[in-house]
Amino acid sequence: MALKLGNKVYLSWDDITILVEDLCNTIASSGAQIKSITGIERGGLIPAVMISHKLNIPYVTKINKDTLVVDDICDTGETLKNMVAGYTATLHYKPTAISTPDFYSKEVGTEWLIYPWERSDSDAIQDYLKK
């Protein structure tokens, strides 16, 4: 289960499995006409593949109007802001973001989340904000 140290929360694979399961249940019960799934490079690839398998929807690299685009977190909202996909989904969502995904599993606060596929010593800042 998740381990909190200071302002960082280290998520386990069990945490991810639970979040993906919750997200898949929400998506399946929504009635959304999703025909394909893709993931934002790096953070969204692993959950997108997991969701693709769980929902039995093909994983693709080309985004269409019926594609679900998955990312790990909607932190600032910059990544999802101009997404041309039909649907967006994230494991986590921060309500301070400038955009909101169509689907998300859990709302979080200001803590910095470290996913199991990331380095445990990752900086608490988005890559695109680093100089």
Secondary structure, 3 states (H helix, E strand, C coil): CCEEECCEEECCHHHHHHHHHHHHHHHHHHCCCCCEEEECCCCCHHHHHHHHHHHCCCECCCCCCCEEEEEEEECCCHHHHCCCCCEEEEEEECCCCCCCCCEEEEECCCCEEECCCCCCCCCCCCHHHCC
